Amino acid sequence: MRKKVVSMLLATVMAASMLAGCGNGSSESGGDAGSGEGSGTSDEAYDLTLYSINTTDPEFDQWLDNVEEATGLNINVIAAPTDSDTRQQKITTILSTGDASVDIIEINDEMSSAFKNSGWLEGLNDTVMTEDIVDNFAKGYVENMITDKDGNIIGVPGYTGYLAFWVNQEIMDEVGITSIDTKEDFMKYMEAVSGDGRYGYGGSWEKTYVFNEIAQFVNMFGGDYFDWTKEENKEAIQFLYDMVQNGQTPIDQIADKYEQMNPKANDGKYGCWFMWGLGTDYESAGMLGADKIHMAMVPSFTEDGSRYVFTDSWNYVLNSASKNKEAAIKFLQYMADEGGMKASYECFDRYPARTDVAEKIVPDSDPAKEMYSRYATECTVSGRPMLPQTMEFITDMGTIFQSCMQGDISVDEFCTNAQELVDKYSE
């Protein structure tokens, strides 16, 4: 099958030329958004246009074949920009201007937070994310990330991905630690592992990444990321600061994104850490396995034994301006069902967002299955704490966190400044 994908640049050029020549280049099927193999013209009628992040995946054509065969839809595809800032700008422009040339768009959590209360996205409660379906998704994620202020669910999660707790089993065996189940276990592990260039804990503390870990530790201490007057929040930041001071986590990781962090984990520099995904980087390095690097249960730092974990996803959303809503809903219903999730799992290695589907289609040989199942049942699962001005909030929080870890401001000053940022970006 030919790949019916057109780049955003080509789509823009085509749309501009059609507008110049005809005065109105739009069609009910979104034809000016893309036309197959970049020929610039096409008489083929499409049922809907999908704006996708997955077009560079080698299995994309196989996935598209599956979806079209299962739904009976003829789907036009626009390849989203690979650069995150450019992609968000393009999608914002499409939605904010009422551009009807794109029907279905894949958006991440940052965009969900920014767009869900804008009126740009169609509510799906009565058509796709009905009660019997939505009950199989992580409740906290649905409520936090894809439900608007009026209770409308505006997205279909394309997968589930946990901010999992990872350990290096070789290091655990070396120091004689059999489990990291409580705060006391964690601290004991930090002391046993750290030294001679090795650290008990490693993080991705670059300013636009570190909010993941700040929020994770705040949750572990029983705090609230949106209320920095809570003592538990302060305890979490003090705990991280003390690890830096005690040589249990390195201050130079404030420059590290996950791309820089994972090679260090593979090299045995860290005893444990939090990380998204299924461990592809570890597998590529020959370090993924029960006797090497693997997921573990998130430790409980609270007296009541509570455990907390974040999940993220990219969501399929329906442009409110779409002229092809019947076809779009048919597509979304398939993506929310077993068939669509199985296709995404098999083609893109995306772990199913529905727990019932994951239990059914993911083989027991998948190393993530057992821990993902335990996370879903034993932990409080939620979406990450974001505000509408998402990237500004994330960046500013990361900046003051780095200042605190470097000793430029105190933990108390950090908490005061953090609450000011929450108040500022909540307005």
C-alpha positions in Angstrom: 0.0 0.0 0.0 1.2 3.5 -0.8 1.9 5.7 2.2 -0.8 8.4 2.2 1.2 10.8 4.3 2.1 14.4 3.5 4.4 16.6 5.5 3.0 19.8 7.2 5.3 21.9 5.0 3.9 20.3 1.8 0.4 20.7 3.1 1.0 24.4 3.8 2.4 25.0 0.3 -0.5 23.2 -1.3 -3.1 25.0 0.7 -1.5 28.3 -0.2 -1.3 27.6 -3.9 -5.0 26.4 -4.0 -6.1 29.5 -2.1 -4.2 31.7 -4.6 -5.6 29.9 -7.6 -9.2 29.2 -6.6 -10.0 31.5 -3.7 -11.2 28.6 -1.6 -9.2 25.4 -1.5 -11.0 23.5 1.3 -13.3 20.5 0.8 -15.5 18.6 3.1 -13.0 15.7 3.2 -10.1 17.9 4.2 -8.5 17.4 0.8 -6.2 20.4 1.0 -4.5 19.0 4.1 -2.8 16.2 2.2 -2.9 14.3 -1.0 -1.1 11.0 -0.9 2.5 10.7 -2.0 3.2 14.4 -2.4 2.0 14.6 -6.0 0.3 17.9 -5.2 -3.0 16.7 -6.7 -5.5 13.9 -6.0 -9.0 13.0 -6.9 -9.2 10.4 -4.1 -12.0 11.1 -1.6 -11.0 10.7 2.0 -13.4 10.1 4.9 -11.2 12.0 7.4 -7.8 13.5 7.9 -5.5 12.4 10.8 -2.7 14.6 12.1 -0.2 12.0 13.4 3.0 11.8 15.3 3.7 8.2 14.3 4.3 8.5 10.5 8.1 8.0 10.9 7.5 4.6 12.6 8.5 1.8 10.2 5.2 0.0 11.0 3.0 3.0 10.3 1.7 1.7 7.0 0.8 -1.7 8.6 -1.1 0.2 11.4 -2.9 2.4 8.9 -3.9 -0.7 6.8 -5.3 -2.3 9.9 -7.4 0.7 10.9 -8.7 1.3 7.4 -9.7 -2.3 7.0 -11.3 -2.6 10.4 -13.3 0.7 10.1 -13.9 0.9 6.3 -12.6 4.4 6.4 -10.2 5.9 3.8 -7.9 8.0 5.9 -5.7 10.9 4.8 -2.7 11.5 7.0 -0.6 14.6 7.7 2.8 14.0 9.4 3.1 16.2 12.4 6.4 18.1 12.8 9.0 16.2 14.8 10.1 19.3 16.8 7.8 19.6 19.8 7.6 23.4 19.8 6.8 23.6 16.1 4.3 20.8 16.5 2.5 22.6 19.3 2.4 25.8 17.4 0.9 24.2 14.3 -1.7 22.3 16.3 -2.6 25.5 18.3 -3.1 27.3 15.0 -5.3 24.6 13.5 -7.6 24.5 16.5 -7.7 28.2 17.4 -8.5 29.3 13.9 -11.3 26.8 13.4 -9.4 25.1 10.6 -11.6 22.2 9.4 -9.0 20.5 7.2 -7.9 18.2 10.0 -10.4 16.0 11.9 -8.4 13.9 14.3 -5.2 15.1 16.0 -2.8 13.3 18.4 -1.9 15.6 21.3 0.3 15.0 24.4 -0.6 15.8 28.0 0.9 19.3 27.8 -1.5 20.1 24.9 -4.4 18.4 26.6 -3.9 20.7 29.7 -3.7 23.7 27.4 -6.7 22.9 25.1 -9.2 20.9 27.1 -11.1 23.9 28.3 -10.8 26.0 25.1 -13.9 24.7 23.3 -11.7 23.6 20.4 -12.2 19.9 21.1 -15.4 17.8 20.8 -16.7 16.0 24.0 -16.8 12.3 23.6 -18.8 11.1 26.6 -21.9 10.1 24.6 -20.2 8.7 21.5 -16.8 7.1 22.4 -15.8 7.4 26.0 -19.0 6.0 27.4 -19.2 4.8 31.0 -18.7 1.2 30.1 -15.6 2.0 28.1 -14.0 4.7 30.3 -14.2 2.6 33.4 -11.3 0.5 31.9 -8.9 3.5 31.7 -6.9 4.9 34.6 -9.5 7.0 36.5 -7.0 9.5 37.8 -5.5 10.1 34.4 -8.9 10.6 32.7 -10.0 13.0 35.4 -6.7 15.0 35.6 -5.7 15.1 31.9 -8.6 14.7 29.5 -11.7 15.9 31.3 -12.7 19.5 30.9 -14.2 21.8 33.6 -17.7 20.8 32.5 -17.0 17.1 32.8 -16.6 16.4 29.0 -13.9 13.8 28.1 -12.1 15.2 25.1 -9.6 12.5 24.3 -9.0 8.8 23.7 -5.7 7.7 25.3 -3.5 6.0 22.7 -1.5 4.0 25.2 -0.5 4.0 28.9 3.0 4.8 30.0 4.0 4.9 33.7 6.8 6.9 35.3 8.1 3.6 36.6 10.6 3.0 39.4 13.7 1.3 38.0 16.5 -0.5 39.9 19.8 -2.0 39.0 19.6 -5.6 40.3 23.3 -6.1 40.0 23.9 -3.2 42.4 21.2 -4.4 44.7 22.8 -7.8 44.9 26.2 -6.3 45.5 25.1 -4.3 48.5 22.8 -7.0 49.9 19.5 -5.1 49.5 16.6 -7.3 48.6 13.8 -4.8 48.3 13.1 -1.0 48.4 9.6 -1.0 49.8 9.6 1.9 52.3 11.3 5.3 52.8 13.6 3.6 55.3 14.6 0.9 52.7 15.2 3.7 50.2 17.5 5.7 52.5 19.4 2.5 53.5 19.9 1.8 49.8 21.2 5.4 49.2 23.8 5.0 51.9 24.9 1.5 50.8 25.3 2.4 47.1 26.6 5.9 47.0 30.3 6.5 46.7 33.3 6.4 44.3 31.4 8.0 41.4 28.2 6.0 41.9 24.9 7.3 43.3 22.0 5.6 45.0 19.6 7.7 43.0 19.7 9.3 39.5 17.4 11.8 38.0 16.6 13.8 34.9 16.8 17.3 36.4 17.0 19.5 33.3 14.5 22.4 34.0 11.8 21.2 31.5 12.0 17.6 32.7 12.5 17.7 36.4 8.8 18.5 37.3 8.1 14.8 36.7 10.3 13.9 39.7 9.4 16.8 41.8 5.7 15.8 41.5 6.5 12.1 42.1 8.4 12.8 45.4 5.7 15.3 46.5 3.1 12.5 46.0 5.3 9.9 47.7 5.4 12.2 50.8 1.6 12.6 50.7 1.8 16.2 49.5 -0.1 18.3 46.9 1.8 19.8 43.9 -0.7 22.7 43.8 -0.4 23.5 47.5 3.1 24.4 48.6 2.0 25.5 52.1 1.8 21.8 52.9 4.6 20.4 55.1 4.7 17.2 53.1 5.7 19.3 50.0 8.6 20.8 52.0 9.7 17.4 53.2 9.9 16.1 49.7 12.1 19.0 48.5 14.3 18.8 51.6 14.7 15.1 51.0 16.0 15.7 47.5 18.2 18.5 48.6 19.7 16.3 51.4 20.4 13.6 48.8 22.5 16.1 46.9 24.3 17.2 50.0 25.0 13.6 51.0 26.4 12.6 47.7 23.5 10.3 47.0 22.4 12.0 43.8 24.6 14.2 41.6 24.0 17.9 41.2 25.4 17.8 37.7 22.3 16.0 36.6 20.5 19.4 36.4 21.8 19.4 32.8 20.4 15.9 32.0 17.3 15.0 30.0 16.4 11.3 29.7 18.7 11.1 26.7 21.7 11.9 28.9 20.5 10.0 31.9 19.8 6.5 30.4 23.4 5.9 29.2 24.6 6.6 32.8 22.1 4.1 34.1 23.3 1.5 31.6 26.9 2.2 32.8 25.9 1.4 36.5 26.2 5.0 37.7 22.8 4.8 39.5 21.2 2.4 41.9 17.6 3.5 41.1 15.6 6.1 39.3 12.2 7.0 37.8 11.8 6.7 34.0 9.1 6.6 31.4 8.7 3.8 28.9 9.4 0.1 28.6 13.2 0.2 28.9 14.1 0.3 25.2 17.4 2.0 25.8 18.3 -0.6 28.4 17.3 -3.4 26.1 19.4 -2.0 23.3 22.4 -1.9 25.6 21.8 -5.5 26.7 21.0 -4.3 30.2 17.3 -5.0 30.5 16.4 -8.0 32.6 15.4 -9.3 36.0 19.1 -9.8 36.9 20.1 -6.4 35.5 17.9 -3.3 35.0 14.2 -3.7 35.6 11.0 -2.1 36.9 10.1 -2.4 40.5 7.2 -1.4 42.7 7.2 2.2 43.7 8.2 2.5 47.4 5.8 3.8 49.9 7.0 6.8 51.9 3.9 7.3 54.0 2.7 5.6 57.2 -0.5 4.4 55.6 1.5 2.5 52.9 0.1 4.5 50.0 1.9 4.2 46.7 1.7 6.8 43.8 2.5 6.6 40.2 2.0 8.9 37.2 0.8 7.8 33.8 1.0 9.7 30.5 -0.3 9.3 27.0 -0.8 10.8 23.7 -4.6 11.3 23.0 -6.6 11.2 19.9 -8.9 14.2 19.9 -11.7 15.4 17.6 -11.4 18.9 16.2 -14.7 20.7 17.0 -14.5 22.4 13.6 -14.4 19.0 11.8 -16.9 18.5 9.0 -16.4 14.7 9.1 -17.5 13.9 12.7 -19.4 10.7 11.9 -16.3 9.2 10.3 -14.1 10.6 13.0 -16.2 9.1 15.8 -16.0 5.7 14.0 -12.2 6.0 14.0 -12.1 7.0 17.7 -14.4 4.2 18.7 -12.0 1.7 17.1 -9.0 3.3 18.8 -10.8 3.0 22.2 -11.6 -0.7 21.5 -9.6 -3.8 21.6 -8.8 -3.9 17.9 -7.3 -0.4 17.8 -5.3 -0.9 21.0 -4.0 -4.3 19.7 -2.9 -2.6 16.4 -1.0 0.1 18.3 0.6 -2.4 20.7 1.8 -4.6 17.8 2.9 -1.8 15.4 4.2 0.9 17.8 4.9 -1.0 20.9 2.4 1.1 22.8 1.2 -0.5 25.9 -2.7 -0.6 25.9 -4.4 2.1 27.9 -7.3 -0.1 28.9 -6.4 -2.5 31.7 -8.9 -5.1 30.5 -7.4 -5.1 27.0 -3.8 -5.2 28.3 -4.6 -8.2 30.3 -6.0 -10.0 27.3 -3.6 -9.1 24.5 -0.2 -8.5 26.1 1.6 -11.8 26.4 2.9 -12.9 29.8 6.4 -12.8 28.3 6.3 -9.0 28.0 8.5 -7.9 30.9 6.3 -4.9 31.6 3.1 -6.8 32.0 3.4 -7.9 35.6 4.6 -4.5 36.9 2.1 -2.5 34.9 -0.6 -4.6 36.2 0.6 -4.1 39.8 0.9 -0.3 39.2 -2.7 -0.2 38.0 -4.1 -2.2 41.0 -1.8 -1.3 43.9 -1.0 2.4 43.3 -2.9 5.6 43.1 -2.6 6.4 39.4 -3.0 9.9 38.2 -2.0 12.3 35.4 0.8 14.8 36.0 0.0 18.1 37.6 -0.2 20.7 34.8 -1.8 24.1 34.3 -3.1 25.7 31.1 0.1 27.6 30.5 1.9 24.3 30.7 5.4 24.8 29.4 5.8 28.1 31.2 4.8 26.6 34.5 7.0 23.5 34.0 10.0 25.6 33.0 9.7 28.1 35.9 9.2 25.3 38.4 12.3 23.6 37.1 14.3 26.8 37.2 13.6 27.5 40.9 14.2 23.8 41.7 17.6 23.9 40.2 18.4 27.1 42.2 17.4 25.3 45.4 19.4 22.2 44.7 22.5 24.3 44.0 21.9 26.2 47.3 21.1 29.5 45.7 17.8 29.6 47.5 16.6 27.7 50.6 14.0 25.0 50.7 11.6 27.5 52.4 12.2 30.0 49.6 11.6 27.4 47.0 8.2 26.5 48.5 7.2 30.2 48.7 8.2 30.7 45.1 6.5 27.5 43.9 3.2 28.6 45.4 3.5 32.0 43.7 4.0 30.1 40.4 0.9 28.0 41.0 -1.1 31.1 41.8 0.3 32.9 38.8 -0.4 30.2 36.2 -3.8 29.2 37.8 -5.3 32.7 37.0 
